[in-house]
Amino acid sequence: MSSQTPISPAMYSKLTEREWIGRNVMTLADITTAGGIVYPNGSLAKVTRKFGGLHIEGEKCLCCGVKLLIRQISPSKLSLVDDAPLLPQEGGEA
């Protein structure tokens, strides 16, 4: 899948939650949370859950250490990224 192709509803439904968890995705649009925080277009994230949309977790900010966790993102705002460097898993070694 191209890194700029949105995730289709068919692909979203076809894959189970277990198959989604840990996948790397890239945002195709700015995603704004209810609290007004913007996750910018082109950002990499890791899927942590599939429930009412995809839940994603970004990398920690190098300056302040804040990590964004965003829930229920429409798959059409994300693209699978197969060739991106894997984001670290929780509890793994750096």
C-alpha positions as CSV (number, residue, x, y, z in Angstrom):
1,M,0.0,0.0,0.0
2,S,1.3,3.4,-0.9
3,S,2.2,5.7,2.0
4,Q,-0.3,8.3,0.7
5,T,-3.3,6.0,0.2
6,P,-6.0,6.3,2.8
7,I,-7.1,3.2,4.6
8,S,-10.3,1.9,3.0
9,P,-13.4,1.0,5.0
10,A,-13.0,-2.6,3.5
11,M,-9.5,-3.0,4.8
12,Y,-10.4,-1.5,8.2
13,S,-13.2,-4.0,8.6
14,K,-11.2,-7.0,7.2
15,L,-8.4,-6.8,9.7
16,T,-9.0,-7.8,13.3
17,E,-7.9,-5.7,16.3
18,R,-5.0,-8.0,16.8
19,E,-3.8,-7.4,13.2
20,W,-4.1,-3.6,13.6
21,I,-2.2,-3.3,16.9
22,G,1.4,-2.3,16.4
23,R,1.0,-1.2,12.8
24,N,2.7,2.1,11.8
25,V,0.5,4.7,10.2
26,M,0.9,8.3,8.9
27,T,-1.7,11.0,9.2
28,L,-3.1,12.3,6.0
29,A,-4.6,15.4,7.5
30,D,-4.3,17.5,10.7
31,I,-6.1,15.7,13.5
32,T,-7.5,17.9,16.2
33,T,-8.5,16.4,19.6
34,A,-11.5,17.6,21.7
35,G,-9.0,19.5,23.8
36,G,-7.7,21.4,20.9
37,I,-4.4,19.7,20.4
38,V,-3.4,19.2,16.8
39,Y,-1.5,16.2,15.5
40,P,0.0,17.4,12.3
41,N,-0.4,16.0,8.8
42,G,2.4,13.6,7.9
43,S,3.1,12.5,11.5
44,L,4.0,8.9,12.2
45,A,2.1,7.0,14.9
46,K,1.5,3.4,16.1
47,V,-2.0,1.8,16.3
48,T,-2.8,0.7,19.8
49,R,-6.5,-0.3,19.4
50,K,-9.4,-0.7,17.0
51,F,-12.7,0.3,18.5
52,G,-15.0,2.8,16.9
53,G,-12.0,3.9,14.7
54,L,-8.3,3.5,15.2
55,H,-6.6,4.6,18.4
56,I,-3.1,5.9,17.7
57,E,0.0,6.8,19.9
58,G,2.6,9.2,18.7
59,E,6.3,9.3,19.6
60,K,7.4,11.3,22.7
61,C,8.3,14.9,22.1
62,L,12.1,15.3,22.2
63,C,11.8,18.6,24.1
64,C,9.1,18.0,26.8
65,G,8.5,14.2,26.7
66,V,4.7,14.6,25.9
67,K,3.2,11.6,24.0
68,L,-0.1,12.0,22.2
69,L,-2.7,9.3,22.5
70,I,-5.7,9.9,20.2
71,R,-8.8,7.7,20.1
72,Q,-11.3,6.9,17.4
73,I,-9.6,8.2,14.3
74,S,-11.4,7.6,11.0
75,P,-9.3,5.3,8.9
76,S,-9.7,7.6,6.0
77,K,-7.4,10.1,7.8
78,L,-4.6,7.6,8.1
79,S,-2.3,5.6,5.8
80,L,-0.4,2.4,6.5
81,V,3.3,2.9,6.4
82,D,5.2,-0.4,5.7
83,D,8.6,1.1,5.1
84,A,8.7,3.5,8.0
85,P,11.1,2.8,10.9
86,L,9.2,0.9,13.6
87,L,8.1,3.0,16.5
88,P,9.3,1.5,19.8
89,Q,7.0,-0.9,21.6
90,E,6.2,-0.3,25.3
91,G,8.6,-2.1,27.6
92,G,11.1,-2.8,24.8
93,E,14.8,-1.9,24.9
94,A,15.9,1.3,23.1
